[in-house]
Amino acid sequence: MKPLLTWLLLVLMTPMALAQSDGEPAGGQDMYPLETPDQQEQFQQLLNELRCPKCQNQNIADSDAPIAEDMRNEVYRMVKEGADEQTVVDAMIERFGEFVHYKPAFDARTALLWLLPAIVVAIGLIVIVLIVRRSGRQGAESGPGLTDEERRQADDLLRRDS
């Protein structure tokens, strides 16, 4: 009886759950109508390029946070007024900080962020080269250095076997 009730509940609840979600992301086209396809494309690109300050690593198109909604509305207003992409990004950075942009600009504050991966790789390569050289040098120095007596004994053994 319990499985039948569970199945019945599932069958009755599924259509209601599907009716509630329209499948559109938070920055859907119906909510933000624009005049030209270029504006619509620019708007969608900006929604995906700007990060929600409240949500960790979620863009404003996917975020349901109130601050993301405010950002979407502001981006929509600016795009509708004809602002270019860089102007919108600069306005959002000025208002919310560098964190909202997924691609921070290269300047004195972000130089380490951009250069750190290359620095780590270079240091790793230098360490590997030094280790390989040192092991090669140690191998040559501690190689099969036989004394004269050991060498003579080895030669005697080889002659005897042949």
LUMLO-341097 format. One record per residue (C-alpha): x negated, z, y negated; residue in one letter. Coordinates in steps of 0.001 Angstrom, whole numbers, padded with zeros to 6 digits, always signed. Each point is the difference from the previous one (the first is absolute). Layout:
BEGIN
XZYa...
//
This chain:
BEGIN
+000000+000000+000000m-002854+000857-002370k-001691-003444+000315p+003339-001685-000709l+000490+002029-003202l-003569-000741-001101t+000491-003721+000598w+003345+000029-001831l-001537+001842-002969l-002872-002473-000136l+002332-002996+000112v+002211+001412-002761l-002855+001125-002283m-002127-003169+000136t+002303-002195-002134p+000276+002745-002618m-003767+000404-000180a-000493-003747-000304l+002623-000229-002737a-001837+002575-002103q-003332-001830-000102s+000062-003434-001571d-003479-000887+001298g-001302-000699-003528e-003104+001783-001246p+000334+002305-002995a-000980-002816-002363g+002590-002456+001320g+000760-003247-001789q+003690+000824-000440d-000799+003105-002027m-002522-001754-002241y+001186-003533-000810p-002504-002087-001964l+000373-003373-001664e-002728-002020+001723t-001583-000016+003459p-003396+000549-001677d+001247+003214-001564q+001483+001090+003325q-003296-000693+001766e-001967+001857-002690q+002415+002944+000231f-000317+000218+003800q-003784-000265-000195q-000161+002820-002541l+002305+002182+002103l-002363-000419+002944n-003159+000417-002097e+000962+003249-001736l-000110+003314+001858r+002512+002808-000363c-001704+003022-001604p+002074+002424+002061k-000201-001714+003390c-003423-000164+001549q-000959-003628+000534n+003486-001507-000278q+000759-002789-002439n+002883+000235-002459i+001981-002649+001887a+000243+002227+003080d+000207+003415-001638s+003282+001826-000532d-001524+002542-002396a+001649+000240-003440p-003315-000737-001717i-000341-003217+002029a+003489-001006-001104e-001012+000609-003628d-003111-002112+000542m+002051-002822+001592r+002383+000054-002946n-002876-000107-002491e-001731-002840+001872v+003311-001878+000123y+000530+000460-003736r-003519-001174-000840m+000149-003037+002308v+003411-000932-001374k-001445+000166-003537e-002755-002397+001061g-002997+002339+000360a-002811-001333+002163d-001220+001806+003097e-003072+001582-001607q+002075+001383-002889t+002410+001657+002428v-002835+001441+002117v-001790+001300-003107d+003209+001652-001242a+000564+001696+003363m-003623+001187+000162i+000218+001334-003541e+003192+001871+000794r-000728+001259+003534f-003784-000223+000410g-002391-002176+002010e+001475+001293+003281f+003064-002262-000284v-002070-003170+000387h-001138-000860+003530y-002928-002037-001395k-001786+002146-002591p-002116-001835-002557a-003788+000057+000317f-001352+002208-002780d-002254+003031-000403a+002636+002363+001456r+000677-002081+003112t-003488-001412+000633a-000719+002489+002782l+003346-000779+001633l-000837-003706+000103w-003711+000340+000842l+000119+002865+002512l+000802-002168+003063p-002936-002321-000761a-002296+002978-000606i+000999+001621+003309v-000577-003266+001908v-003417-000487-001651a-001070+003563+000819i+001197-000474+003591g-002009-003204+000379l-003122+001648-001421i+000379+002927+002418v+000436-002375+002948i-003088-002028-000998v-002067+003186-000350l+001143+001319+003380i-000754-003303+001739v-003448-000238-001596r-000848+003606+000846r+001107-000370+003618s-002002-003235+000312g-003099+001689-001411r+000411+003023+002280q+000469-002286+002990g-003263-001822-000761a-001916+003225-000587e+001304+001868+003043s-000019-003040+002270g-001533-000080+003459p-003420+001092-001250g-001895+000669+003221l-003328+001706+000043t-002959-001864+001472d+000210+002101+003159e+003739-000712+000441e-000561-003699-000606r-002761-000117+002667r+002248+001797+002500q+002845-002455-000673a-002331-002965+000494d-001223+001491+003313d+003578+000433+001188l+000905-003577-000945l-003046-001421+001809r+000706+002011+003110r+003594-001282+000240d-000917-003638-000407s
//
